Amino acid sequence: MITTAAIIDLSESVVNAAIRSLAAHGGADQNQVMAYDLAHAASAVATARSLLDYGAKGDSEAAIACAFTAEVVHDLAGKVLGRESLWGVSPGVLEPAHSYMSTYRDPAFLAGLADKPGPLHLSDDMDMVRDTFRAFAQDIIAPHAEHVHRANADVPEEIITGLAELGAFGLSVPAEYGGFSEGGHDEYVAMVVATEELSRASLGIGGSLITRPEILTRALVKGGTESQKQTWLPKLAAAEVMPAVAVTEPDYGSDVANIKVTATPAPGPSGEPGYVINGVKTWCTFGARADALALLARTDPDRSKTHRGLSLFIVPKPRGDAHGFTFSQDPVDIEGTSRVGKMEGRPIDTIGYRGMHSYEIALEDWWVPAENLVGEGDGLGRGFYYQMEGFENGRLQTAARAVGVMQAAYEAALDYALNRKVFESNIFDYQLTQAKLGRMAVAIQAARQFSYHVATLMAKGEGATEASMVKAYVCKAAEWVTREAMQIHGGMGYAEEYPVSRLFVDARVLSIFEGADETLCLKVISRRLEA
């Protein structure tokens, strides 16, 4: 029989032919449906390739790698069928994979994987990280998860202080600034491992807490002055400052380069140099509780410069009420007129991902000192690049969050299936249930191992494309896994009595934030594939 590696090579050849065909037909902008499908196909094939080493470690690992690869080529065949000319391949191009798919998509084979999710193969150090964060998640986060979700309540402060004591906010802060990063491979893997375990307990009050400090940390490490690093990084590591990210605007979501919020030079109350910020930001997660905003603003009025006219600011703010807040500053002189700075936050209610809350924040003549421009003079016009430094790692973190949500959903579904009887038998005894659980276990382990692989690449300064790929693939998978977990629960899955309903609505946000799936596929992955 053809090998798994050969099946992946065959699938990759189809993807490569499609990349060439896409370029020949005018690129992603002219062929959006194909480009979107191609981006997801390429991401799935890359995930399968990352499983090859894992599959060589034992029989259960091999079974998972084979089952996942068979699923990938089956999905690829569905995308290509009827569109062969557009994809630049011949009909029947995937015929050599038919017997492989027949073997590893066999219902009995998948059913046999229902309760065999496979080992993780982490190093001893990373196993210790996993155990530490899993214990904290189970003991401190999980007891609050359902209440916060149902009551739309706030993140309990004991979670923030507890994570700070564990060093969670300093995983990417260099050791010389009070963190735990020494620039090695383990830094990125530890972030993935910790994020998964926290998200397994709760996406809203666990898995996402370390993302915002991480984004600002990466930006400061990339472009901050030495003084800024000395000032802000120790505070971020200790959770003395908890930031929110203020990038998205009402008219510009993933189209970051065209944002309109402005930062204009203006002296402060005592005449010191600074900027006044005007405009509206939206989807500022944790915006009320945050002590500062990592805010991207236009410092060059020439809009033709797009991303080259943007700068990144650290904007201090008081902590506000979760139900909305209004702050004011001492007046500053703007073009001969004394104006009072104002900041107003309006919460945005959401169906899931509750606890941190998201806000629309309006700023009117809000003054910030020039020393809070990341990079100061050298940072003018470079904010987009500093922000992207954080966002790329944020995409990897989002994939890890998705894995945690999927793992929780799988465990809940497996437990329910083993204990719920229908027609005189446990749900687990039915082949359909077992096959569903087997496919779920395979998808989760593949997503996890790809996340580890991308973390390893990013530790080498590589993997920007793969970070987008893992986010695209894993977040869509999370929607399916949590949907199937809810279905296995039957009517009780639709009731808030069981946590699986929370996991389902939480999973839905994953393909939207940190780069909407469509934008990620069309503007990032497909363009990098064409390059």
C-alpha positions as CSV (number, residue, x, y, z in Angstrom):
1,M,0.0,0.0,0.0
2,I,1.1,3.6,-0.7
3,T,2.8,5.2,2.4
4,T,1.5,8.1,4.4
5,A,4.4,10.2,3.3
6,A,3.6,9.5,-0.3
7,I,0.0,10.4,0.2
8,I,1.1,13.7,1.7
9,D,3.5,14.3,-1.3
10,L,0.6,13.6,-3.7
11,S,-1.7,16.0,-1.8
12,E,1.1,18.6,-1.8
13,S,1.6,18.3,-5.5
14,V,-2.1,19.1,-6.0
15,V,-1.7,22.1,-3.8
16,N,1.3,23.3,-5.7
17,A,-0.4,22.9,-9.0
18,A,-3.3,25.0,-7.7
19,I,-0.9,27.7,-6.5
20,R,0.5,27.9,-10.0
21,S,-3.0,27.9,-11.5
22,L,-4.1,30.6,-9.1
23,A,-1.2,32.9,-10.2
24,A,-2.0,32.2,-13.9
25,H,-5.6,33.1,-13.4
26,G,-5.1,36.5,-11.8
27,G,-4.3,35.7,-8.2
28,A,-6.4,35.5,-5.0
29,D,-8.3,38.8,-5.6
30,Q,-9.7,37.5,-8.9
31,N,-10.4,33.9,-7.6
32,Q,-11.5,34.3,-4.0
33,V,-13.4,31.0,-3.7
34,M,-10.5,29.0,-5.0
35,A,-8.0,31.0,-3.0
36,Y,-9.9,30.4,0.2
37,D,-10.2,26.6,-0.5
38,L,-6.6,26.4,-1.4
39,A,-5.5,28.2,1.8
40,H,-7.4,25.7,3.9
41,A,-6.2,22.7,1.8
42,A,-2.6,23.9,2.1
43,S,-3.0,24.3,5.9
44,A,-4.5,20.8,6.2
45,V,-1.6,19.3,4.2
46,A,0.9,21.1,6.3
47,T,-0.8,19.8,9.4
48,A,-0.6,16.2,8.0
49,R,3.1,16.6,7.2
50,S,3.9,17.8,10.7
51,L,2.4,14.5,11.9
52,L,4.9,12.3,10.1
53,D,7.4,12.3,12.9
54,Y,4.7,11.8,15.5
55,G,3.3,8.9,13.5
56,A,6.7,7.1,13.6
57,K,6.7,7.0,17.4
58,G,4.3,4.1,17.9
59,D,1.3,2.2,16.7
60,S,-1.3,4.5,18.2
61,E,0.5,7.5,16.9
62,A,0.7,5.9,13.4
63,A,-3.0,5.2,13.5
64,I,-3.8,8.9,14.3
65,A,-1.4,10.1,11.5
66,C,-3.0,7.7,9.0
67,A,-6.5,8.6,9.9
68,F,-5.8,12.3,9.7
69,T,-4.0,12.1,6.4
70,A,-6.9,10.1,4.9
71,E,-9.3,12.8,6.1
72,V,-7.1,15.5,4.6
73,V,-6.9,13.9,1.1
74,H,-10.7,13.2,1.2
75,D,-11.4,16.8,1.9
76,L,-8.9,17.9,-0.8
77,A,-10.7,15.6,-3.3
78,G,-14.0,17.3,-2.4
79,K,-12.5,20.7,-3.1
80,V,-11.0,19.7,-6.4
81,L,-13.9,17.6,-7.8
82,G,-15.5,19.4,-10.7
83,R,-13.0,22.2,-10.5
84,E,-10.0,20.3,-11.9
85,S,-9.2,22.8,-14.6
86,L,-9.3,25.7,-12.2
87,W,-6.9,23.8,-9.9
88,G,-4.7,22.9,-12.8
89,V,-4.9,19.2,-12.3
90,S,-6.3,16.2,-14.3
91,P,-9.4,14.3,-13.2
92,G,-8.5,11.4,-11.2
93,V,-5.3,13.0,-9.9
94,L,-6.0,11.6,-6.4
95,E,-7.0,8.1,-7.6
96,P,-3.7,6.6,-6.2
97,A,-5.0,7.6,-2.7
98,H,-8.3,5.7,-3.0
99,S,-7.1,2.5,-1.3
100,Y,-5.4,4.5,1.4
101,M,-8.6,6.3,2.1
102,S,-10.6,3.1,2.0
103,T,-8.4,1.7,4.8
104,Y,-8.0,4.6,7.1
105,R,-11.5,6.1,6.7
106,D,-13.1,2.8,7.3
107,P,-15.8,3.3,10.1
108,A,-14.4,0.4,12.1
109,F,-10.9,1.8,12.1
110,L,-12.1,5.3,13.2
111,A,-14.4,3.8,15.9
112,G,-11.3,2.0,17.3
113,L,-9.7,5.4,18.0
114,A,-12.7,6.7,20.0
115,D,-10.9,6.5,23.4
116,K,-7.3,6.5,22.1
117,P,-6.4,10.1,21.7
118,G,-2.6,9.4,21.7
119,P,0.3,10.5,23.9
120,L,1.6,14.1,23.6
121,H,5.4,13.3,23.6
122,L,6.4,16.5,25.4
123,S,9.8,16.8,27.1
124,D,10.1,16.4,30.8
125,D,10.3,20.2,31.3
126,M,7.2,20.8,29.1
127,D,5.3,18.0,30.9
128,M,6.0,20.0,34.1
129,V,4.6,23.1,32.5
130,R,1.6,21.2,31.4
131,D,1.0,19.7,34.9
132,T,1.4,23.1,36.6
133,F,-1.0,24.9,34.4
134,R,-3.5,22.1,34.3
135,A,-3.6,22.0,38.1
136,F,-4.2,25.8,38.3
137,A,-6.8,25.6,35.6
138,Q,-8.7,22.8,37.3
139,D,-8.4,24.2,40.8
140,I,-8.8,27.9,40.2
141,I,-10.3,28.6,36.8
142,A,-12.8,25.8,36.2
143,P,-14.9,26.5,39.4
144,H,-15.7,30.0,38.0
145,A,-16.1,29.1,34.3
146,E,-19.9,28.4,34.2
147,H,-20.9,31.3,36.5
148,V,-18.9,33.8,34.5
149,H,-20.3,32.6,31.3
150,R,-24.0,32.5,32.3
151,A,-23.9,35.7,34.3
152,N,-21.6,37.5,31.8
153,A,-19.5,38.3,34.9
154,D,-15.9,39.6,35.2
155,V,-12.6,37.6,35.4
156,P,-12.0,37.0,39.1
157,E,-9.0,38.8,40.3
158,E,-7.6,35.6,41.9
159,I,-7.1,34.2,38.5
160,I,-5.0,37.1,37.4
161,T,-2.9,37.2,40.5
162,G,-2.5,33.4,40.4
163,L,-1.3,33.4,36.8
164,A,1.1,36.2,37.7
165,E,2.5,34.1,40.5
166,L,2.9,31.2,38.1
167,G,4.9,33.4,35.7
168,A,2.3,33.1,32.9
169,F,2.6,36.8,31.9
170,G,6.4,36.6,31.8
171,L,6.8,33.6,29.5
172,S,7.9,35.9,26.6
173,V,9.5,38.6,28.6
174,P,13.3,38.4,28.5
175,A,14.8,37.3,31.8
176,E,16.8,40.6,32.1
177,Y,13.4,42.4,32.3
178,G,11.9,40.2,35.0
179,G,10.5,37.4,32.8
180,F,11.3,33.9,32.0
181,S,12.3,34.0,28.3
182,E,15.8,33.1,27.3
183,G,15.1,33.0,23.6
184,G,15.0,29.2,23.2
185,H,12.7,26.7,21.7
186,D,10.9,26.0,25.0
187,E,9.6,29.5,25.3
188,Y,7.2,29.1,22.4
189,V,6.2,25.5,23.2
190,A,5.6,26.5,26.8
191,M,3.3,29.2,25.7
192,V,1.3,26.7,23.5
193,V,1.2,24.2,26.3
194,A,0.1,26.7,29.0
195,T,-2.5,28.3,26.7
196,E,-4.1,24.9,25.9
197,E,-4.4,23.9,29.5
198,L,-5.9,27.3,30.5
199,S,-8.3,27.2,27.6
200,R,-9.4,23.7,28.5
201,A,-10.8,25.1,31.7
202,S,-12.2,28.3,30.1
203,L,-11.5,30.3,27.0
204,G,-13.0,33.5,28.4
205,I,-11.3,33.6,31.8
206,G,-8.3,31.4,31.2
207,G,-6.9,30.9,27.8
208,S,-7.1,34.4,26.6
209,L,-5.7,36.2,29.6
210,I,-2.0,35.9,28.5
211,T,-2.6,36.8,24.9
212,R,-2.8,40.6,25.3
213,P,0.3,41.0,27.5
214,E,2.0,38.7,25.0
215,I,1.1,40.9,22.0
216,L,2.4,44.0,23.7
217,T,5.5,42.2,25.0
218,R,6.4,41.1,21.5
219,A,6.0,44.6,20.1
220,L,8.2,46.1,22.8
221,V,10.9,43.4,22.4
222,K,10.9,44.1,18.6
223,G,10.8,47.9,18.6
224,G,10.8,49.4,22.1
225,T,13.6,51.6,23.4
226,E,15.8,50.3,26.2
227,S,14.0,52.7,28.6
228,Q,10.6,51.5,27.5
229,K,11.6,47.9,28.0
230,Q,12.9,48.7,31.4
231,T,9.7,50.5,32.3
232,W,7.0,48.3,30.8
233,L,8.3,44.7,30.5
234,P,8.7,44.0,34.3
235,K,5.2,45.4,34.9
236,L,3.7,43.2,32.2
237,A,5.5,40.1,33.6
238,A,4.1,40.8,37.1
239,A,0.6,41.7,35.9
240,E,1.1,45.2,37.5
241,V,-0.1,46.4,34.1
242,M,-2.7,44.4,32.2
243,P,-3.1,45.7,28.7
244,A,-5.8,45.6,26.1
245,V,-5.2,45.7,22.3
246,A,-6.9,48.6,20.5
247,V,-6.4,48.0,16.8
248,T,-9.7,47.2,15.1
249,E,-12.0,50.1,14.2
250,P,-15.7,50.1,13.3
251,D,-15.0,50.5,9.6
252,Y,-11.7,48.6,9.5
253,G,-11.5,45.1,11.0
254,S,-8.8,42.9,9.6
255,D,-7.9,45.8,7.2
256,V,-5.5,47.2,9.7
257,A,-3.5,49.2,7.2
258,N,-6.4,51.6,6.6
259,I,-7.3,52.6,10.1
260,K,-8.4,56.1,10.8
261,V,-7.7,56.9,14.5
262,T,-5.2,59.7,14.6
263,A,-2.4,60.6,16.9
264,T,-1.3,64.3,16.5
265,P,1.6,66.0,18.3
266,A,0.5,68.2,21.1
267,P,2.1,69.4,24.4
268,G,0.9,68.0,27.7
269,P,-0.5,69.8,30.7
270,S,3.0,70.8,31.7
271,G,4.3,71.5,28.2
272,E,6.0,68.1,27.8
273,P,5.9,66.5,24.3
274,G,3.2,64.1,23.5
275,Y,0.3,63.2,21.2
276,V,-3.5,63.6,21.3
277,I,-5.5,60.6,20.1
278,N,-8.8,60.9,18.4
279,G,-11.2,58.3,17.0
280,V,-13.0,55.1,17.9
281,K,-11.6,51.6,18.4
282,T,-13.7,48.5,18.7
283,W,-13.4,44.9,19.9
284,C,-11.0,45.9,22.6
285,T,-11.1,42.8,24.7
286,F,-10.5,43.5,28.4
287,G,-10.8,47.2,27.7
288,A,-12.4,48.1,31.0
289,R,-10.1,46.1,33.4
290,A,-7.0,47.0,31.4
291,D,-4.5,49.5,32.8
292,A,-3.3,50.5,29.4
293,L,-4.2,50.2,25.7
294,A,-1.7,49.0,23.1
295,L,-3.2,51.4,20.5
296,L,-2.3,51.6,16.8
297,A,-2.9,55.1,15.4
298,R,-2.2,57.1,12.2
299,T,0.6,59.5,12.8
300,D,1.1,60.5,9.2
301,P,-2.0,62.2,7.7
302,D,-1.0,61.0,4.2
303,R,-3.4,58.0,3.9
304,S,-1.6,56.8,0.7
305,K,1.1,55.5,3.0
306,T,-1.3,53.0,4.5
307,H,0.6,50.8,7.0
308,R,3.7,53.0,6.8
309,G,1.9,55.9,8.4
310,L,0.9,54.0,11.6
311,S,2.5,54.1,15.0
312,L,2.0,52.1,18.2
313,F,1.3,53.7,21.5
314,I,1.0,52.5,25.1
315,V,-1.9,54.5,26.4
316,P,-2.4,54.4,30.2
317,K,-5.9,54.4,31.5
318,P,-7.7,53.9,34.8
319,R,-9.5,50.6,35.4
320,G,-13.2,50.9,34.5
321,D,-16.5,49.3,35.2
322,A,-17.3,46.3,33.1
323,H,-20.7,47.8,32.2
324,G,-19.2,50.9,30.6
325,F,-16.8,53.7,31.6
326,T,-16.1,57.3,31.0
327,F,-12.8,59.0,32.0
328,S,-11.4,62.5,31.5
329,Q,-8.0,64.1,31.7
330,D,-6.6,67.5,32.6
331,P,-7.0,69.9,29.7
332,V,-4.2,70.3,27.2
333,D,-3.5,73.1,24.7
334,I,-4.3,72.1,21.1
335,E,-3.7,74.7,18.5
336,G,-4.4,77.5,21.0
337,T,-7.5,75.9,22.5
338,S,-7.7,74.2,25.9
339,R,-9.4,70.8,25.5
340,V,-10.2,68.1,28.0
341,G,-9.3,64.6,27.0
342,K,-12.1,62.0,27.1
343,M,-12.2,58.2,26.9
344,E,-15.5,56.4,26.8
345,G,-16.0,52.6,26.7
346,R,-19.2,50.8,25.7
347,P,-19.4,47.0,26.3
348,I,-20.3,44.7,23.3
349,D,-22.5,41.8,24.4
350,T,-21.4,38.5,22.9
351,I,-22.9,35.0,22.7
352,G,-19.8,33.4,24.2
353,Y,-16.2,34.2,25.1
354,R,-17.4,36.0,28.2
355,G,-15.5,37.3,31.2
356,M,-12.9,39.6,29.7
357,H,-15.6,41.5,27.8
358,S,-15.0,43.5,24.6
359,Y,-15.6,47.2,24.2
360,E,-16.0,50.0,21.7
361,I,-13.7,52.8,23.0
362,A,-14.0,56.4,21.8
363,L,-11.1,58.7,22.4
364,E,-11.4,62.5,22.1
365,D,-8.2,64.5,22.6
366,W,-6.8,61.8,24.8
367,W,-3.2,62.9,25.6
368,V,-0.3,60.4,25.8
369,P,3.3,61.3,26.4
370,A,5.8,61.0,23.5
371,E,7.8,58.5,25.5
372,N,4.9,56.1,25.2
373,L,5.3,55.9,21.4
374,V,6.8,52.4,21.0
375,G,10.3,53.0,19.7
376,E,9.9,56.8,20.3
377,G,11.3,58.7,17.3
378,D,12.5,55.5,15.6
379,G,9.0,54.0,16.0
380,L,7.2,56.6,14.0
381,G,5.5,54.9,11.1
382,R,6.6,51.4,12.3
383,G,3.7,50.6,14.5
384,F,2.1,48.2,12.0
385,Y,5.3,46.0,11.9
386,Y,5.6,46.0,15.7
387,Q,1.9,45.0,16.0
388,M,2.3,42.2,13.5
389,E,5.2,40.8,15.5
390,G,2.7,40.2,18.3
391,F,-0.2,39.2,16.1
392,E,1.8,36.3,14.4
393,N,2.4,34.7,17.8
394,G,-1.2,35.6,18.7
395,R,-2.3,33.4,15.9
396,L,-0.3,30.5,17.2
397,Q,-1.8,31.1,20.7
398,T,-5.3,31.2,19.2
399,A,-4.6,27.8,17.7
400,A,-3.5,26.5,21.2
401,R,-6.7,28.0,22.7
402,A,-8.7,26.1,20.1
403,V,-7.0,22.9,21.0
404,G,-7.8,23.4,24.7
405,V,-11.5,24.1,23.9
406,M,-11.6,21.0,21.6
407,Q,-9.9,18.8,24.3
408,A,-12.5,19.9,26.9
409,A,-15.3,19.1,24.4
410,Y,-13.9,15.7,23.5
411,E,-13.5,14.8,27.2
412,A,-17.0,15.9,28.0
413,A,-18.5,14.0,25.0
414,L,-16.5,10.8,25.9
415,D,-17.6,10.9,29.5
416,Y,-21.3,11.5,28.6
417,A,-21.2,8.7,26.0
418,L,-19.8,6.3,28.5
419,N,-22.5,7.1,31.1
420,R,-25.6,7.8,29.1
421,K,-27.9,5.0,28.0
422,V,-30.2,5.0,25.0
423,F,-32.3,2.0,23.9
424,E,-30.7,-0.2,26.6
425,S,-27.1,0.6,25.6
426,N,-24.6,3.3,26.4
427,I,-24.2,5.8,23.7
428,F,-20.6,4.9,23.5
429,D,-21.5,1.3,22.3
430,Y,-22.9,2.6,19.0
431,Q,-20.4,2.7,16.1
432,L,-21.6,6.1,15.0
433,T,-20.7,7.6,18.4
434,Q,-17.3,5.8,18.4
435,A,-16.5,7.0,14.9
436,K,-17.4,10.6,15.8
437,L,-15.2,10.4,18.9
438,G,-12.4,8.8,16.9
439,R,-12.4,11.6,14.3
440,M,-12.5,14.2,17.1
441,A,-9.5,12.6,18.9
442,V,-7.5,12.5,15.6
443,A,-8.3,16.2,14.7
444,I,-7.3,17.3,18.2
445,Q,-4.0,15.5,18.3
446,A,-3.1,16.7,14.7
447,A,-3.9,20.2,15.7
448,R,-1.8,19.9,18.9
449,Q,1.2,18.5,17.1
450,F,1.1,21.1,14.4
451,S,1.0,23.8,17.1
452,Y,4.1,22.3,18.6
453,H,5.8,22.3,15.2
454,V,4.9,25.9,14.5
455,A,6.2,26.9,18.0
456,T,9.5,25.2,17.1
457,L,9.7,27.1,13.8
458,M,8.9,30.5,15.5
459,A,11.6,29.9,18.1
460,K,14.0,29.9,15.1
461,G,12.6,33.1,13.7
462,E,10.6,31.3,11.1
463,G,7.0,30.0,10.7
464,A,5.1,33.2,9.9
465,T,3.1,31.5,7.2
466,E,2.6,28.3,9.3
467,A,1.3,30.4,12.2
468,S,-1.5,31.7,9.9
469,M,-2.1,28.1,8.6
470,V,-2.4,26.6,12.1
471,K,-4.8,29.3,13.1
472,A,-6.9,28.8,10.0
473,Y,-7.1,25.0,10.2
474,V,-7.4,24.5,13.9
475,C,-10.1,27.1,14.5
476,K,-12.4,25.7,11.9
477,A,-11.8,22.2,13.3
478,A,-12.8,23.5,16.8
479,E,-16.2,24.5,15.5
480,W,-16.8,21.0,14.2
481,V,-15.4,19.2,17.3
482,T,-17.5,21.2,19.7
483,R,-20.6,20.8,17.5
484,E,-20.2,17.0,17.5
485,A,-19.6,17.0,21.2
486,M,-22.8,18.9,21.7
487,Q,-24.6,16.5,19.4
488,I,-23.4,13.5,21.4
489,H,-25.0,15.1,24.4
490,G,-28.3,15.2,22.6
491,G,-30.9,17.6,24.1
492,M,-28.7,18.1,27.1
493,G,-26.1,19.6,24.9
494,Y,-28.4,22.4,24.1
495,A,-29.0,23.1,27.8
496,E,-26.7,25.4,29.8
497,E,-26.8,22.7,32.4
498,Y,-23.8,21.1,30.7
499,P,-20.5,23.0,29.9
500,V,-20.5,21.7,26.3
501,S,-22.9,24.4,25.3
502,R,-20.4,27.0,26.5
503,L,-17.6,25.3,24.6
504,F,-19.7,25.4,21.4
505,V,-20.4,29.1,21.5
506,D,-16.8,29.9,22.7
507,A,-15.4,27.9,19.7
508,R,-17.4,30.0,17.3
509,V,-15.3,33.1,18.0
510,L,-12.0,31.5,17.2
511,S,-12.3,31.8,13.4
512,I,-13.2,35.5,13.8
513,F,-10.7,37.1,16.1
514,E,-6.9,37.4,15.7
515,G,-7.6,37.6,11.9
516,A,-10.9,36.7,10.4
517,D,-10.7,33.3,8.6
518,E,-11.6,34.8,5.2
519,T,-9.0,37.6,5.5
520,L,-6.4,35.3,6.8
521,C,-6.9,32.9,3.9
522,L,-7.2,35.5,1.1
523,K,-4.8,38.2,2.3
524,V,-2.2,36.3,4.2
525,I,-1.9,32.5,3.4
526,S,-2.8,32.6,-0.3
527,R,-0.6,35.6,-1.0
528,R,2.4,33.9,0.8
529,L,1.7,30.7,-1.1
530,E,1.8,32.7,-4.4
531,A,5.1,34.5,-3.5
